Amino acid sequence: MRWTRAAGRGLLATALILVGYAGTGARAGEVADGDGRGPMTLVTGGDLTSYLRGVLDDWNRTHPAEKVTLVELPEAADEVRAQMTTSLRSGSDRFDVLNIDVAWTSEFAAAGWIAPLDADRFPIKRFLPPVVETATFGGRLHALPYVTNAGLLYYRKDVLDKAGERPPRTWAELKRLAKTVAPEYGLDGYAGQFLPYEGLTVNAIEAVQSAGGSVLANEGARVTVDSEAARKGLAFLTDGVREGWIPEQALTYKEEESRRAFQNGELLFLRNWPYVHRLASRGDSKVAGKFGVVPLPGPQRRAVGVLGGSNLAVNAHSRHKESAADLLGYLTSERVQRQVLTEGALPPVWADLYTDPALVRRYPYLPTLRQSVLDARPRPKSPRYEQVNLAVQAVVHDAMAQRETPDHAVARLARELGAIVRRG
């Protein structure tokens, strides 16, 4: 989950109160105990919907000795990560439970900041299988999946219907339609999130994975990006800009900029997260009732996407780990996961919810999202994920801006990632 996304802004209204603490040790008025139980703090990034307040209020009513106080950090993802890591690195028990981006799990686990979890304590067999992989490191469960996400392809159904075309299932079909149909209707062809930030890393890794390649292996110990598949994946993006079916303006897009371009009727195709569906369906949207959603295309079949979302982890220095584990079980229960979808408008991790007839009628994109999640993989696991992220986004943006060829860009990325791995 990226707090700067409109998957966290626009869709998500800030409705929580910032609560501050200082220092470590026992909290005011609290008696330390030795059974791992007691009141807790749950820390998260900003811009969560108000459903979480009600969920925690329900917990607090039935657990008066283990009440949860919500701590909301600033909206920007880098600031969230900075405040969390500063506190964890110091050994503070300020936060008991952390709601973290799935990409941070391996880094936090490798550093020893979050406690391993007993997998048998939680209903992980009821979750969509790929999301559990985002919460493991070194063969152990270090967090619990809470919210998932996968990219989808939004398309102008009205335009394709007029042109007598179907939504694309492969890159070749996407390219053809973006080059030929889009201009006939005064539209740009295709956009994703191509500003140099983590959104570009996700888009790039999706392209590389879909072409059959990878960036890192062995949990960040081996660089695998120097491959023909990686060059093919990167060429898909760079060729789009060079040939004009990806507009140059898209190199400045994050989630919200790209969503607005599609919603304002400027794009034929958009790669974005599920949150766009609700906003693009509102009465003030120029494409309401005119668009459809399908899985992202790949070279020969559906793309191999990148999982987004957030995981819940327990601070290794928490004095109330038993209570924290119970809270994780509560927040990932089927009842609360249903609220994640119906009240929080976020994709849940429980598999059965994606085939619930009543929910599918209310959220018709659920079957497509389920397939996209099942096809997706976690972002590259690395104890130095933030450095990996910065290297990928910088190199790929240079290539999309036509400053480097895909061949040179992949070779450069292999060198930079190699240096990061050797520093490990």
KALINMO-V444990 format. One line per field, one symbol per residue. ss: DSSP state (a for helix, b for strand, c for the rest). phi: phi as a letter, one per 20 degrees, with the letter a starting at -180 (. if undefined). burial: I if it has 16 or more other C-alpha atoms within 10 Angstrom, else O. A space follows every 50 residues. Layout:
# KALINMO-V444990
ss = ???
phi = ???
burial = ???
This chain:
# KALINMO-V444990
ss = cccccccccccccccccccccccccccccccccccccccbbbbbcccccc aaaaaaaaaaaacccccbbbbbccccaaaaaaaaaaaaacccccccbbbb baaaaaaaaacccbccccaaaccaaabcaaaaaccbbccbbccbbbbbbc cbbbbbaaaaaaaccccccbaaaaaaaaaaaaaacccbbbbccccccaaa aaaaaaaaaacccccbbccccbbccccaaaaaaaaaaaaaaaaccbcaaa aaccaaaaaaaaacccbbbbbbccaaaaaaccccccccccbbbbbcbbcc cbcccbcbbbbbbbbcccccaaaaaaaaaaaccaaaaaaaaaccccbccb aaaaacaaaaaacccaaaaaaaaaacbcccccccaaaaaaaaaaaaaaaa cccccaaaaaaaaaaaaaaaaaac
phi = .dfefffcbmfdefccdfddccmcnfegmdefcddmcqfcdddbffmeff gffffffffffecfecfddeddegfffffgffffffffffnfdgdecded ggfegffffffmecegdeffeceffeefgfffffddbmmcedbcgccdab fcdebfffffffemdeffdcffffffffedfgffdmdffbbcddffbfgf gfgffgffffendbdccllnececffbffffffffgffffffenedfggf fdedgffffffffendcecbeaefgfgfffeffeefdgmdccccfffcgc bgfefdfdocddcdgfdfecfffffffffffdfffffffgffdeldffdf ffffdfgfffffcfegfffgffffeecffgeafcgfffgfffffffffff emebfgfffffffffffgffffff
burial = IIIIIIIIIOIIOIOIOOOOOOOOOOOOOOOOOOOOIIIIIIIIIIIIIO IIIOIIOOIIOOOOOIIIIIIIIIIIIOOIIOOIOOIIOOOIIIIIIIII IIIIIIIIIOOIIIIIIOOOOIOIOOIIOIIIIIIIIOOOIIIIIIIIII IIIIIIIOIIOOOOOOIIIIIOIIIOIIIOIIOOOOIIIIIIIIIIIIII IIIIIIIIIIIIIIIIOOOIIOIIIIIOIIIIIIIIIIIIIOOOIIIIOI IOIIIIIIIIIIIOIIIIIIIIIIIIIOIIIOOOIOIIOOIIIIIIIIIO OIIIIIIIIIIIIIIIIIIIIOIIIOIIIIIIIIOIIIIIIIOIIIIIII IOIIOOOOIOOOIOIIIIIIOIIIIIIIIIIIIIIOOIIOIIIIIIIIII IOOIIIIOIIIIIIOIIIOIIOOO
